[in-house]
Amino acid sequence: MTTMKAEASFSHITPFVFDEENYQFWAVKMKTYLKALDLWKIVEKDYDISPLPNNPTMTWIKSHQERKTKAY
């Protein structure tokens, strides 16, 4: 018997397309989709990207750059 692992990867799920019907339903699905990808905070007004600390590591620099890219 073969056991398959379920992958929780939302990057392979395409966003929902608004077909000009049932806006409220579409909006809830999109909000859920963006929250699952940790992108909803960008939609909110007060999204703030804190500055890098002194002597940041390469990981911090990469993470900071990704957050800046998502914000714009």
C-alpha positions as CSV (number, residue, x, y, z in Angstrom):
1,M,0.0,0.0,0.0
2,T,1.4,3.4,-1.0
3,T,1.0,6.4,1.2
4,M,0.9,9.8,-0.5
5,K,1.8,12.9,1.4
6,A,-0.5,15.8,0.9
7,E,1.3,19.0,0.1
8,A,-0.1,22.3,1.4
9,S,1.3,24.4,-1.4
10,F,-0.9,27.3,-2.4
11,S,1.6,28.5,-4.9
12,H,0.2,26.0,-7.4
13,I,-3.3,27.2,-6.9
14,T,-4.3,30.0,-9.3
15,P,-6.2,33.0,-8.0
16,F,-9.9,33.2,-8.5
17,V,-11.0,35.2,-11.5
18,F,-13.9,37.6,-11.0
19,D,-16.5,36.9,-13.6
20,E,-18.7,39.9,-12.8
21,E,-21.1,37.9,-10.8
22,N,-21.3,37.2,-7.1
23,Y,-18.8,39.8,-6.1
24,Q,-19.2,39.2,-2.3
25,F,-18.4,35.5,-2.7
26,W,-15.4,36.2,-5.0
27,A,-14.1,38.8,-2.5
28,V,-14.2,36.3,0.4
29,K,-12.4,33.7,-1.7
30,M,-9.7,36.2,-2.7
31,K,-9.2,37.3,0.8
32,T,-8.8,33.7,1.9
33,Y,-6.4,33.0,-0.9
34,L,-4.2,36.1,-0.1
35,K,-4.2,35.2,3.6
36,A,-3.0,31.7,2.8
37,L,-0.1,33.2,0.9
38,D,0.6,35.7,3.7
39,L,-0.2,38.5,1.3
40,W,-3.3,40.0,2.8
41,K,-1.4,42.4,5.0
42,I,-0.2,44.2,1.8
43,V,-3.8,45.0,0.9
44,E,-4.4,46.5,4.3
45,K,-3.6,50.2,4.7
46,D,-1.0,50.2,7.5
47,Y,1.5,47.7,6.0
48,D,4.9,48.8,7.2
49,I,8.3,47.5,6.3
50,S,10.7,48.0,9.1
51,P,14.2,49.0,8.2
52,L,17.1,46.5,8.2
53,P,19.2,46.3,11.4
54,N,22.9,47.2,11.5
55,N,25.0,44.4,10.0
56,P,22.1,42.4,8.6
57,T,22.7,38.8,7.4
58,M,22.0,37.7,3.8
59,T,18.8,36.0,5.0
60,W,17.5,39.3,6.5
61,I,18.5,41.2,3.4
62,K,16.7,38.7,1.1
63,S,13.6,38.7,3.4
64,H,13.5,42.5,3.5
65,Q,13.8,42.7,-0.3
66,E,10.9,40.2,-0.7
67,R,8.7,42.2,1.6
68,K,9.5,45.5,-0.3
69,T,8.7,43.8,-3.6
70,K,5.4,42.5,-2.3
71,A,4.4,46.0,-1.0
72,Y,4.8,47.6,-4.4
